[in-house]
Amino acid sequence: MRHLLSAADLDRSAAVALLDTAAGMAATQEREIKKLPTLRGRTVVNLFFEDSTRTRISFETAAKRLSADVINFSAKGSSVSKGESLKDTALTLQAMGADAVVVRHQASGAPHRLAHSGWVGSAVVNAGDGTHQHPTQALLDAFTLRRHLVGAGDAGLGRGLDGLHVAIVGDVLHSRVARSNVDLLHTLGARVTLVAPPTLLPVGVDAWTCATSYHLDEVLAQDAPDAIMMLRVQRERMGPGATGAVGGGTGFFPSALEYTREYGLDARRLAMLPDHAIVMHPGPMNRGLEISADAADSSRAVIVEQVTNGVAVRMAVLYTLLAGEREAL
C-alpha cells in the first residue's frame, strides 16, 4: 500500500490486515510506556486546510506514539492564506523531507491530486476531502464494530464484519464518513442501510452498495440493526442561513424540531434497538438535533471509544505505509 486515499481502495484482505495491525497497536497503548520506536527518524506532516480537532490530534498522537517527528501545518496563518497553491505548499513539504503527508482539504479529490501529481514522493493519507472520503474514520468505525460485535482481543483477529447490519442515519448528502463507511463495511461483509430524508440523500445513491430508507422507526422496528451510526447535520455545508441556532430550519428540512422528530436518536428509539446494539457518532455531535443526551451518554454509546480507537487505527495506517513488514511491534 503506497497511499490511503479512499476506503474503496482497500480490498478485504488489506482492510482486515489494517484492523489486525490496529489491534496490536491498541494492545501497546495499554502498556505503561506507550511509545514505540518504529518510525524513529521519519517525518509526518499534518496538512490541514480545514478545521479539525479529533482527526488532527489523533494523527499527531499516532505519529508521536510511533516516535515519528511531526509537523503540524494549518492553512490559517500560513502562506496559503496569502494565496499559495496546493502545488507550491506540497513542493515546500517535499523539500523539508516529509515521509508521509496527512491531508485534509475542502476540495474533493485534493489528496488524490497530491498523491499522483509527482509533487511529493511521500505517502499520502486522506484525512477527509470535501464530501468525498474519510478512510481512517471508516477504519476506526469498523475496528470499533469488530471489537464489540465480533470479538475483543484475539477473538476478532483475521475476521471481517460478516452478517452485521449497520444503520447510518442523517445527513448522508454532505457526509464523507457515510460514503467511506458504505464502501468499507460492504467490503468487510456487513449490510448497511442509509436512513435520511430524500433531500439529504445524494443523487446516484441507488448505485451504492447499501439499502436506503426514509423511515428510521421502520428500520429499527423491522430490521434490527446491530449498530446505529448517527451523522452530524452539517449546517456549514448547507449554504447561507443554514448555520443558525438549533431551532432554525434549512433548505434541506423544514425545522430542527421536525428533523429531530423524524431522524433523531432519543431514549424511545434507543429502547427499540436490540440489546447488544451499539450507538456510534463520528463527532462532533449536535446534541438535541441528531442525537439526544440520553442516547449520547447511554451505556450503549461507544462514541468516546471511537476516538480512542482512532489513535490505534491511525498508528496502524502510518506503520503500514512507512514501516510495513520491516518492523515488528
Buried (B, 14 or more C-beta within 10 A) or exposed (E): EEBBBBBBBBEEEBBBBBBBBBBBBBEBBEEEEBEBEBBEEBBBBBBBBBEBEBBBBBBBBBBBBBBBBBBBBBBEEBEBEEEEEBBEBBEBBBEEEBBBBBBBBBEBBBBBBBBEEEBBEBBBBBBBBBBBBBBBBBBBBBBBBBBBBBEEEEEBBEBBBEEBBBBBBBBBBBBBBBBBBBBBBBBBEBBBBBBBBEEBBBEEBEEBEBBBBBEBBEBBEEBBBBBBBBBBBBBEBBEEEBEEEBEEBBEBBEEBBEBBEBBBBBEEBBEBBEEEBBBBBBBEBBEBBBBBEBBBBBEBBBBEBBBBBBBBBBBBBBBBBBBEEEEEE
